[in-house]
């Protein structure tokens, strides 16, 4: 799936965020992200971005502080050239997950050997009709998604979602087991 556009908006009535992804082949994927899930998921996605940046060829950042600094520099460089001004286009002709957005109740994060983050979103709110979707995101898209979720959560007044001020993880670059979050 080649992602063309990302959008994150706050739904005040339900107090949740709507994450929308448009692909280049005009498919749209929609996900509801509750405050509780966002608070648990954002630090893990940020840490994954740090590990992705540190695992790039030619990178010699081995300690947590260096990895964090490198990630901040790369994120800033990405954000300077990213286009956040163009409105999200409703040009999708297909909705592989259906018209109703997937309510994220579980998430699994895996750093893939090729330098991508695999995010598995699951909706287990109705056990009879559990749904899931896997996204394979390059680190630049991870930075963009983090930025949009952080902006939307600020608008929603959900409080800080970021762990970027804290660098406490000194684990190796590649995690041994995928991280899993559920609520």
N, C-alpha and C positions, 0 to 999 in steps of 0.2 A: 504494500500500500504506500503510495507516494503522497504525502500530505501536502496540500496546497495552501490551506488556511486553517488557523486555530482561532477560536473565540471562547471567551469565558464571560458569562453574565450572571448577575445575582438575581434570584427570584425571591422578592421580599415576602410574598405570601407564604411560601413554603420554607423560607430561610435555608436555601441551598443554592449551589452554583450549577449552571448549565455549561458544560464543556462540550464544544462542538468542533469536529474536525472535518474539513472538506478534503477530498482527495483529488488528484489531477484527473481521474476518470469519472468525476462528478458523483461520487458517493459521499454520503454524510453519515458520520457516526456521532451519536449524542449520548452524553453521560450526565447523570445527576450526581453531584458531589456534596454531601452533607458537611456541615461545619465539623462535626466529630471526626468524620473520615478525613477531611482536609487537614485537620490538626495532627492526625496520626501519620498521614501519607506524605505531607510536604517535607518533613525532615529526612525521610527515607529517600525521596526523589532527589533532594539536594545532595545528600551524601553519595548517591549513585552518580550524580553529575561530577562530583569531586573525583570519584574513582574512575569514571570514564575519561576525564581529562588527564589524570595521572597515568592511565594505561596507554595513551597515545604513543606511537613510535617516536623515539628521540627525546622523550620527556624524562628528566632525571630527578623529579620531585618525589623523594621517597618518604619524607616525614609528613605528618598531618598538617603542620603549619605551612609548609611549602606547597603541598597539594591544594590547600584551601586558597592560598594566595594566587596560585596559577589559575584555579577555577574562577576566582573573582575577576582576574584580568581577562580571561577568555570570555566570560559572561558579559563584561563591560564592552569588549570589542564587538561581540555579537549584537548587543542591544543598540550600539551606536549605528550599525548598518541595517538593522531589522526595520521592516515597514509595519509599524503599529497604527499608522494613520488611515490606511485603506480600510474601509468598512468591510465586514464579513459579507460575502456574497451568498445569497440563497439560490444557488444555481444547481443544487443537487438534483439528480434524477432517480437516484437509488438510495435506499436506507436499509443496508444489510441487517441492522439490528431491529428493524421495524420503526414505525412512526413514533412510538413512545420511547423516550430516553431510558437507557440502562441505569438503574439506581445502583451505584457502586456500594456493595456491602462487604466485598473482599477484594484485596489487591495483592498481587505477587510481583515482585521486582527481580529481574535477573539481568546481570551484565553479561552480554554475549561476547564471545571471543573477537568478533569483527569490529568491536567498538560501538555497539549499539545497546540501548537499554530496552529490554523487553518488559512491558507492563501488561499484566493480565488483569483485566477488570472483570469482576463477577457480580451478578445480581442474584442473590439467593433469598430475596424478600418473599418470593413465592416458591417454596420447595418443589411444587409440581411443575413449574416452568422456569427453572434456573437458566440464566443466559450468561454468556461470557464473550469477551472480545480480547484479542491480543494485539498490542501495538508494538512495533519495532521502531524506536526513535533514535536518530543520531543525536549526538550531544547538543548540537545547535538547536534542535527542536525541543529538547529537554529544557534548555535555558529559556526558550520562548514560552513554553507551557508554564514553567515556574513563574516567570514574570507576569503572565496574564492571570494566573490563579492568585498571586500575591496582590495584584492590583484590584481584582474583583473582591477579594476578602477584605481589603482595606475599605473599599466602598461599602461593603456590607457591615463594616465595623466589627469584624470577628476577632480583632486583636492580631498580634504578631504571629505569622505562620512560618517565619524563617528561622533557621538555625545558623545562618551565616556569621553571626557574631560569636558563636561558640565553636571552637575546634577542640573536640575531645576524643574523637575516634582515631585510634592509632592502629587499627586492624590492617591487614594486607590489602592491596589494591583489588584483588578479585575475591568476593565473598565465597565461602565454601558452600553455603546453602542460600537459596533465594529468600528474600525477606517477604513476609506475608502479613497483611493487615486485614482485620475484620472487625465488624462491630455488630 
